[in-house]
């Protein structure tokens, strides 16, 4: 008999997000420890966590990952833009999407 249960939300996350979640749990949820492990700043690791959370929320809602969120997180991770700038861009993008949907 075929299993009719819904797929676990983690199973649709990209492999890099799953790896991050595993490392995050093993670091007892310490962003400071994660930043040291990845040799990046705290804001950079926070941006990565925000991206994983956004992907997971979208997975729970049954929608595909937002490419804008992924792009902004990648830019922050590479140090090309600051976290505050990425958040502003993301908020403007989301507002534009919501306005278009109305």
N, C-alpha and C positions, 0 to 999 in steps of 0.2 A: 504494500500500500504506500502510495506517495505521501510524503510528509507535507502537510498543508500549512504548517506554521510559517509565519513571516520571518524572513531572514534577519538575523541579529544586526542592529545598526553598525556595529564595529566592522562587520564583514564587507561593507561597501566602502569603507574608508581606504584611501590609498595606503600602500605598504609603508611609506615614510611616516604617515600619521600613526599607524599601528605601532611602528618601532618607537616613535616618540612616546606614545601612551605607556608602553612597556617600560621604557627608561624612566618616565615620570613616576610610575608606581614604585619601581625599584629605588628611586631617590626619595621615597616617602612624600612625594608631592612638593619637594623643595625646588622652587625655581632657581634659587641661588646655586644649589648643587648642580642642577641641569645646565645653568650658564657656565659653570666651571668645567663640567664634563664636555660641553660642546665648544668651549673656549670662545664664548661670545658674551656680549653684555646682557644684563638682566632684561632691559627693554626688548632686546632681540629675541630672547627666549620667551618672553611674555607674548610677543607678537606671534611666535610660532604656536604657542598654546592657544591663543585667540583663534588662529586659523584652524587648528584641530577642533576646537569647540564649535566654530561655525560650520565646519564640515559635518560634525556629528549632529548638530541641530538640524541641518538640512536633511541628513540621512533619516532622522527620526520623523521629519515632516514628509518624507517620501519624495523630496525634490533633489535634483542633482546639485553637486557643489557649485557655489558661485565662483565663476572664474575671476571676477574682480577681486574678491577676498584673497584668493590664492595668489594672484599677481602682486597685490599690495604686500602680502606677507613675504613673498619672495624678495621683493625690493627692500623691505626692512631687513630681512635676514642677510642680504648682501651689503647692507649699509648704504644703499643708494638713496633712501629717504628715511626720515625720522618717523617714529611710531605715531606721534601726534598728527603729522601730515597724512599718514596712511589712514588714520581714523577719520580725519576730516573728509578725505576723498571718498572713503567708504560710505560715510553718512550722506554725502551729496549724491552719490550713486544710488543708494537705497531710496532716498527721497524721490529721485527722478523716476525710478522704477515704480514706486508706489503711485506717483502722480500719473504715470502712463497707464497704470492698471485701473484708475478711476474713471 
